Amino acid sequence: MADASWLTPRTDGVELVVHACPGAKQSAVGGVHGAALRVRLAARPVEGAANQELVRILAEALGVSRRAVTLRSGARGRTKRLHVAGLDVAQTRARLGPYL
């Protein structure tokens, strides 16, 4: 996890670049894909179901509420930017460590 170009500090939290993989057998954080955090999603990309599942999985993995995770861009694509309030880079790396 030396290169974390997918993780950017913000004044009120962190921003994550995520590569979403909808339609997987089960939802899970699955390491790094290029310059993005890979997240497999069991939900299909229909009517926002995959985006809702992405927020749920990241909130669970990071130990924060779903309200702390906000989709900032990429709602219709695989590459997404999400903001996580209340965490800094070190906390985020520590909490995602087991998944990477």
N, C-alpha and C positions, 0 to 999 in steps of 0.2 A: 504494500500500500504506500510505497514511497512517493509515487506521483499521484497526487489527488487533484488533477486539473478539473475534475467534475465537482469539486467542493470549493465554494467561494464564501469568504466571510462577509457579512453585512452588519450594519450597525445594530439591528434588532434580531439577529439570528444568522442563518446560513442559507445559501442558495445551492441546490443540487441540480446537476444536469443528469437526466435519467434517460436510458434507452429502454423503452417499454417493449415487452414481447408478449402481446396478448394471445390468448388461446392455448396457453400451456396446460399441462396436466394439473399442476398445483401452483399457487402463488408463492413466490419467495424472492428475496434479494439474492442475486446470483453472480456477484463479483463485478468486475469492471469490463466494459466493452469500449475499447478505444479511449476516448476522453469523456466517457459517461458511465454512470453506475447502471448495471444491468438489473432489471427487475422483471421476472417472469410473472404473468398474470393469468389466472384461470378464466377470468371474465373475457368475453368477446368485446370488441370495440363497437358496441351498439348502444346508442342513446346514452353515452357517457358512463356505461357500466365499468369499462376498463379503467377510466380515470378515477372513479370512486374507489375501485379496488386498489389502485396504485396509492392513493392517499391513505387508505386503511393499512396496507402492508407497511408503508414507510413509517406511519405513526406508531404502529406496533413495534417495528424493529428499533426505532429510536426512543421508545418509551415516552412518547408525548401524546397529547390528545389529538384527535383528528382535526380539530379547529386550528391547531398550531401549524398544520401542513396546508399550504395553499398552492394550487397550480397557477403559475404565472404566465406560461406560454407553452404552446405545443399541444393544445387540446385535441387536435385532429391528426397529429403525426406521432411517430414513434419517439422522436427526441423531444423531451419535455424539460422545462425549468420549473422547479418547485422551491418555494421558500419555506423554511422551517423556523418558526419563532422560538426564542428562548434557549437556543443552543449555540455554542461556539464551535469552532473547527475541531478543537481537541476533543470535546465531548462527543461530537458527531463521529469522528474517527474511532473513538473508543467503543461507542455503542454499535457501530457497523462492523467493527473488527471481526467478530465471529462469522459474519456473512461473506467476508472477502477472501 
